[in-house]
Every structure is written in C-alpha cells, then in structure tokens.
C-alpha cells in the first residue's frame, strides 16, 4: 500500500495522462506538419526547438510512469519541468 489517498492517486494519474497526451500532440504536430515550425531549414529556430524536444522527452518519460531513483534526475523528469520546457519552447517556436 502506498499510503496515498485515492483522490491524490487519481489526480496523479490524470496529470500523467494529460502530460503524456500533450507530448504526443506536440510530436504529432512536428512529425506530420513540419511547416508549423518553419517553411525551410534555414529558418528553423534550432535552439528553441531543442528546448521543446527536451520538454517533450521529459513529458514522455513522466507520462509513461518512470520515476527515477537518482536524486539528480528527479527534477528533470518532474512534470513541472516538462511543462515549463514545452511551454517556453512552443511559445518561441510557434508564436515568436
């Protein structure tokens, strides 16, 4: 038994599902419609795209349920980190 209340476990599952779905939607957009990022390879904002992809990667890992045991990896695979990286990266890639 984990000692967590059923409502907090349900909230954690919902956050995992939402984070995973968001990463999946970003991946689908980038793969299926790359012109959303740039019209040609010279105008791709590579630095910001890397930030978005790092956030997506962290979101995939968190969404699939991986929980790192090493204390230095926990902050990177935390959902807040994944969401922050995805939001800042998406804002710069798609809106700036």
C-alpha positions in Angstrom: 0.0 0.0 0.0 1.4 3.4 -0.9 -0.3 5.4 1.8 -1.7 8.0 -0.6 -5.4 8.8 -0.7 -7.4 7.6 -3.6 -8.1 11.1 -4.7 -4.4 12.0 -4.9 -3.6 8.9 -6.8 -6.4 9.7 -9.3 -5.1 13.3 -9.6 -1.6 11.9 -10.3 -2.9 9.5 -13.0 -4.8 12.4 -14.6 -1.6 14.6 -14.6 0.3 11.7 -16.1 -2.3 11.2 -18.8 -2.5 14.9 -19.6 1.3 15.3 -19.7 1.6 12.3 -22.0 -1.2 13.4 -24.3 0.4 16.9 -24.6 3.7 15.4 -25.6 2.0 13.1 -28.0 0.2 16.0 -29.7 3.4 18.1 -30.0 5.2 15.1 -31.5 2.3 14.5 -34.0 2.3 18.2 -35.0 6.1 18.3 -35.5 6.2 15.0 -37.5 3.0 15.3 -39.5 3.2 19.0 -40.2 6.8 20.3 -40.0 5.9 23.5 -41.8 4.3 24.6 -38.5 7.9 25.1 -37.3 9.4 26.8 -40.4 8.9 26.9 -44.1 12.5 25.9 -44.8 15.5 24.5 -42.9 17.3 27.8 -42.7 14.5 29.5 -40.6 14.1 26.7 -38.0 14.7 28.1 -34.5 17.0 25.2 -33.6 17.8 26.3 -30.0 14.2 26.7 -29.1 13.2 23.5 -30.9 15.7 21.7 -28.8 14.1 23.1 -25.6 10.7 22.0 -26.8 12.0 18.5 -27.7 13.7 18.2 -24.2 10.4 19.1 -22.6 8.6 16.6 -24.8 11.1 13.9 -23.8 10.7 14.6 -20.1 6.9 14.5 -20.6 7.0 11.2 -22.4 9.1 9.7 -19.6 6.9 11.1 -16.8 3.7 10.2 -18.7 4.8 6.5 -19.1 5.3 6.3 -15.4 9.1 6.2 -15.0 10.2 7.6 -11.6 14.0 8.0 -11.4 15.7 6.8 -8.2 18.7 9.1 -8.6 18.1 12.4 -6.9 19.7 14.5 -9.6 17.4 13.1 -12.3 14.1 13.7 -10.4 13.9 17.4 -11.1 14.4 16.9 -14.9 11.6 14.2 -15.1 9.2 16.2 -12.9 6.0 17.3 -14.7 6.6 20.9 -13.8 9.9 20.9 -15.6 8.4 19.1 -18.6 5.6 21.6 -18.9 7.8 24.6 -18.5 10.2 23.4 -21.2 7.3 22.6 -23.5 5.5 25.9 -23.0 8.6 28.1 -23.4 9.8 26.1 -26.4 6.4 26.1 -28.1 5.9 29.8 -27.4 9.3 30.5 -29.1 8.9 28.0 -31.9 5.3 28.6 -32.9 4.4 32.1 -31.7 7.6 34.2 -31.8 
